[in-house]
Amino acid sequence: MAPSTENQAVEAPHVPASPARARALAGIVIALLVYGGYRVYVARQPYEWSGTVEARTIQIGSRTGGRIKQVLVREGDHVQASQPLIVLEAGDLDAQKLMAQAAVDQARAQLEKLEAGARPEEIDAARARASTASAALEQTKTGTRTEQVAGAEARLRTAQVAVEKAQLDANRQHQLSAAGAASRADLDNADIALRSMVAQREASQQQLSELKNGARKEELEQASSREREARASLKLVVAGSRIEDIKGAHAAVDAAQGRLDQVMVLINELVIKAPVAARVEALDLRPGDIVAPNATSATLLEEDQLYVRIYVPETLIGKLKLSQDVPVTVDSFPGKSFTGVVEHINSVGEYSPRNLQTADERADQVFAARVALKSGRDELRAGMAAFISVPK
């Protein structure tokens, strides 16, 4: 009897796996493992931004300007603070200094004179002039003395007697001339003598009238004015200088001293010195060259002020903090890391420079940051390419 088909199990035929399929599966698994490991590796890698080592530079020059006398250093030399670099010719500054110093001395002498006041001899002289003016005023007020009037009257009587005598002499000469006993010259001399005596009598008469009338009102006023002027001058001499005059003298001293200080500043600027320790980066001057005032004469590089300027994308700016220590690497020292500290992050974003990013990344906004180098100042140089790493 044939077995029932319902109770018979249908067995599928066994097909062995092919080697190609097994290798494909193994490849997929390995690729997944590699990709996963790469993702883990990438996730653990720090952020890295490239930048350039830079150094702060100083543009030095002179406010005086003039002709170069000496050049004491060359490009590449290391200089210390206050070390002379360039010497300029003085020109007429020495003469200006002498004139300014003389002006200061003159102003100070005038100030000392005003502060000291009048000397005793000057006060005595002023008092004597005041006394003289007072005496002259009293004399003018008092008028003529009796003795002076009596003397004037006596002189008038003497003149009258002389006139009478001259009149008698003239009459006698006229009588002799009429008789032909006197010459014409004798007659003329007698007439002239008479007129002379008459004139002297009139002068004596005027003097007597003047003495009797006394001083005129105008003379009295003049004498009074001279007396007041002399007394006022005495008060000024005794009181000394006014406060305003002394203040003006102080101002004159300050102005003269300021001018002298200006000249001294220009003289000090004849020697151009290094403000800090640095290295001479650019110096293209020779003795005899002319430099203008306030023009750049040399460029100094502060090698102890090295820093790295980097540009951080806006999306990653939060990874960077001020005062944060970060490692710095350069191609010149492979495998060696230097220490830097973030000292500044720009508060305003910008577009990244073309020489640091790709064309696609240039469209992204970045923030410039400055990382100061705490180590490697003796090894690193400005211009080196540098890389900053920040953990994720």
C-alpha positions in Angstrom: 0.0 0.0 0.0 1.3 3.3 -0.9 1.9 5.8 2.0 -0.4 8.8 2.4 0.8 12.0 1.0 -0.7 14.0 3.9 1.7 12.3 6.4 4.8 12.7 4.3 7.1 15.7 5.2 8.3 17.8 2.4 12.1 18.4 2.9 13.7 21.4 1.1 16.9 20.7 -0.7 20.2 21.8 1.1 22.0 24.5 -0.9 25.6 25.1 0.3 26.7 28.9 0.8 29.0 30.2 -1.9 32.5 31.6 -1.0 31.9 34.9 -2.9 28.8 35.7 -0.8 30.6 35.0 2.4 33.5 37.3 1.5 31.0 40.0 0.6 29.3 39.8 3.9 32.6 39.8 5.7 33.7 42.9 3.7 30.5 44.7 4.7 31.0 43.9 8.4 34.6 45.0 8.2 33.7 48.3 6.5 31.0 48.9 9.1 33.6 48.3 11.9 36.1 50.6 10.2 33.6 53.3 9.7 32.4 53.1 13.3 36.0 53.2 14.5 36.7 56.2 12.2 33.6 58.0 13.6 34.8 57.3 17.1 38.3 58.5 16.2 36.9 61.7 14.6 34.7 62.3 17.5 37.7 62.1 19.9 39.9 64.4 17.8 40.3 68.0 19.0 39.3 71.0 16.9 42.2 72.4 15.0 42.6 75.9 13.5 45.5 77.2 11.5 47.1 80.6 11.9 50.4 82.5 11.6 52.9 83.3 14.3 53.1 87.1 14.5 55.1 89.6 16.6 54.3 93.1 17.7 56.4 95.8 15.9 57.4 99.3 16.9 57.8 102.2 14.4 60.4 104.5 16.0 61.5 107.9 14.9 62.3 111.4 16.1 60.1 114.4 16.6 63.1 116.6 15.7 64.2 115.3 12.4 67.3 116.4 10.5 70.4 115.0 9.1 71.7 111.6 10.1 75.0 111.8 12.0 75.5 108.1 13.1 73.8 104.8 12.5 74.8 102.6 15.4 73.0 99.3 14.6 72.1 97.1 11.6 69.1 95.1 10.6 68.9 91.9 12.6 70.7 93.3 15.6 69.2 92.6 19.0 69.0 95.8 21.1 68.2 96.6 24.7 65.8 99.1 26.1 67.1 102.7 25.9 70.0 101.6 23.6 70.9 104.4 21.1 70.2 103.4 17.5 70.5 106.6 15.4 72.1 110.0 16.2 71.0 113.2 14.4 73.0 116.4 13.9 72.1 119.2 16.4 71.9 122.0 13.9 70.9 125.3 15.6 69.3 123.6 18.6 72.3 124.5 20.9 71.9 128.2 20.0 68.1 127.9 20.7 68.9 126.4 24.0 71.2 129.3 25.0 68.6 131.8 24.0 65.8 130.0 25.9 68.0 129.7 29.0 68.8 133.4 28.8 65.1 134.2 28.6 64.4 132.0 31.7 67.2 133.8 33.7 65.9 137.2 32.7 62.3 136.4 33.6 63.4 134.9 37.0 65.5 138.0 37.7 62.5 140.3 37.0 60.3 138.1 39.3 62.9 138.2 42.1 63.0 142.0 41.7 59.3 142.4 42.0 59.1 140.0 45.0 61.9 141.8 46.8 60.4 145.2 46.5 62.2 148.6 46.6 65.6 148.9 48.2 66.1 151.3 51.2 68.0 153.7 49.0 65.1 153.9 46.6 62.6 154.5 49.4 64.8 157.3 50.8 65.1 158.9 47.4 61.3 158.8 46.9 60.8 160.4 50.4 63.2 163.2 49.5 61.4 163.9 46.3 58.1 164.0 48.1 59.5 166.4 50.8 60.9 168.7 48.1 57.6 168.8 46.3 55.8 169.6 49.6 58.2 172.4 50.4 57.8 173.9 46.9 54.0 173.8 47.4 54.3 175.6 50.7 56.6 178.2 49.2 54.2 178.8 46.4 51.3 179.2 48.9 53.2 181.5 51.2 54.2 183.9 48.5 57.0 186.5 48.5 58.8 187.4 51.7 59.1 191.0 52.9 62.8 190.9 52.4 62.4 190.0 48.8 60.0 192.9 48.2 62.3 195.3 50.0 65.2 194.1 47.9 63.1 194.6 44.7 62.2 198.1 45.7 65.8 199.0 46.4 66.8 197.7 43.0 64.0 199.8 41.5 65.3 203.0 43.2 68.8 202.2 42.0 67.5 201.8 38.5 65.6 205.2 38.8 68.8 207.0 39.9 70.7 205.4 37.0 68.0 206.7 34.6 68.2 210.2 36.0 72.0 210.3 35.7 71.7 208.9 32.1 69.1 211.7 31.4 71.5 214.4 32.6 74.4 212.9 30.6 72.2 212.8 27.4 71.0 216.4 27.9 74.6 217.6 28.4 75.7 215.9 25.2 72.9 217.5 23.3 73.9 220.9 24.5 77.6 220.3 23.6 76.6 218.9 20.2 74.5 222.1 19.5 77.5 224.2 20.4 79.7 222.1 18.1 81.8 220.8 21.1 80.7 217.1 21.0 80.9 214.5 18.3 78.0 212.6 16.9 79.3 209.4 18.4 79.3 210.8 21.9 75.7 212.0 21.5 74.6 208.5 20.3 76.3 206.8 23.2 74.5 209.1 25.6 71.1 208.4 24.1 71.8 204.6 24.1 72.9 204.6 27.7 69.7 206.5 28.6 67.4 203.9 26.9 69.3 201.1 28.5 68.8 202.5 32.0 65.1 203.1 31.3 64.8 199.4 30.2 66.5 198.2 33.4 64.2 200.4 35.5 61.1 198.9 33.8 62.5 195.3 34.4 63.0 196.1 38.1 59.4 197.5 38.2 58.0 194.3 36.8 59.9 192.2 39.2 58.6 194.2 42.1 55.1 193.9 40.8 55.5 190.1 40.5 56.7 189.8 44.0 53.9 191.9 45.4 51.2 189.9 43.4 52.5 186.5 44.6 52.1 183.1 42.7 49.5 182.7 40.0 46.7 180.3 40.3 48.2 178.1 37.6 51.5 177.9 39.4 49.8 177.0 42.6 47.9 174.1 40.8 51.1 172.9 39.2 53.0 172.8 42.5 50.0 171.0 44.2 50.0 168.4 41.4 53.7 167.8 41.7 53.4 167.3 45.4 50.6 164.8 45.1 52.5 162.9 42.4 55.6 162.7 44.6 53.6 161.4 47.5 51.9 158.8 45.4 55.2 157.7 44.0 56.5 157.3 47.6 53.5 155.1 48.5 54.1 152.9 45.5 57.7 152.4 46.3 57.0 151.6 50.0 54.1 149.3 49.1 56.1 147.3 46.6 54.9 145.4 43.6 51.2 144.6 43.0 50.0 141.0 43.1 49.0 141.2 39.5 52.6 142.2 38.5 54.0 139.3 40.5 51.6 136.9 38.9 52.5 138.2 35.5 56.2 137.7 36.3 55.4 134.2 37.4 53.7 133.6 34.1 56.6 135.0 32.2 58.9 132.6 34.0 56.7 129.7 33.2 56.5 130.6 29.5 60.3 131.0 29.3 60.8 127.7 31.1 58.3 126.0 28.8 60.2 127.2 25.7 63.4 125.9 27.2 61.7 122.5 27.9 60.6 122.4 24.3 64.1 122.9 23.1 65.4 120.3 25.5 62.9 117.8 24.2 64.1 118.4 20.7 67.7 118.0 21.8 66.8 114.7 23.5 65.1 113.5 20.3 68.4 113.8 18.5 69.3 110.3 19.8 66.7 107.7 18.7 66.7 105.0 21.3 65.0 101.6 21.5 62.0 101.8 23.9 62.1 98.1 24.8 64.3 95.1 24.1 63.7 94.1 20.5 65.3 93.1 17.2 65.9 95.6 14.4 63.6 94.5 11.6 64.0 97.3 9.1 66.6 100.1 9.0 67.5 101.7 5.7 69.3 104.9 6.7 72.9 106.1 6.3 74.9 109.0 7.6 74.0 112.1 5.7 70.4 111.1 5.0 67.6 113.6 5.9 64.7 112.3 8.0 61.5 114.3 8.5 60.1 115.0 12.0 57.8 112.2 13.3 58.8 110.0 10.3 59.5 106.3 10.8 63.3 105.8 11.0 63.4 102.1 11.9 61.1 99.1 12.7 61.7 97.0 15.7 60.3 93.5 16.3 59.3 92.6 19.9 60.3 88.9 19.9 59.1 88.4 23.4 55.6 89.4 22.3 54.9 86.5 19.9 51.3 85.4 19.3 49.3 83.3 16.9 46.3 84.9 15.1 43.6 82.3 14.2 40.1 82.5 12.8 37.4 80.4 14.5 34.1 79.6 12.8 31.0 81.1 14.3 29.6 77.7 15.1 32.7 76.8 17.2 33.4 80.0 18.9 32.0 78.7 22.1 34.9 76.2 22.3 37.4 79.0 22.9 37.6 80.9 26.2 39.7 83.8 27.3 42.7 82.8 29.4 42.4 79.2 28.1 45.6 77.3 27.7 45.9 75.7 24.3 48.7 73.7 22.6 50.5 75.2 19.6 52.4 73.3 17.0 54.4 74.4 14.0 55.9 72.5 11.0 59.4 73.5 11.9 59.3 71.4 15.1 57.3 68.3 14.3 56.2 66.3 17.3 56.8 69.3 19.7 54.0 71.3 21.3 54.2 74.8 22.7 51.9 76.4 25.2 49.7 79.3 24.3 47.0 81.2 26.1 43.9 82.8 24.5 44.2 86.5 25.3 41.7 88.1 23.0 38.6 87.1 20.9 37.1 89.7 18.6 33.6 90.8 19.5 32.6 91.4 15.9 32.6 88.6 13.3 34.1 88.8 9.8 34.6 86.7 6.7 37.6 84.5 6.8 40.7 85.5 4.8 41.1 83.9 1.4 44.6 82.5 2.2 43.3 80.4 5.2 40.0 78.8 4.0 38.5 77.2 1.0 36.1 79.0 -1.3 33.1 77.3 0.4 34.3 78.1 3.9 35.0 81.8 2.9 31.3 82.3 2.9 31.1 81.4 6.6 31.5 84.0 9.3 34.5 83.7 11.6 35.9 85.5 14.7 39.5 86.4 14.9 41.3 85.4 18.1 44.8 86.0 19.4 46.7 83.3 21.2 49.8 84.6 23.1 52.7 82.2 23.3 53.9 81.3 26.8 56.7 79.1 25.6 58.9 78.7 22.6 59.8 82.4 22.3 63.4 81.5 21.6 62.6 79.0 18.9 59.5 80.3 17.1 59.8 83.2 14.6 57.2 85.5 13.1 55.7 84.3 9.9 55.7 80.6 10.8 52.5 78.6 10.1 51.0 77.4 13.4 48.1 75.2 14.5 45.9 75.5 17.6 44.2 72.5 19.1 41.1 72.6 21.3 39.5 69.5 22.8 35.9 68.7 21.7 
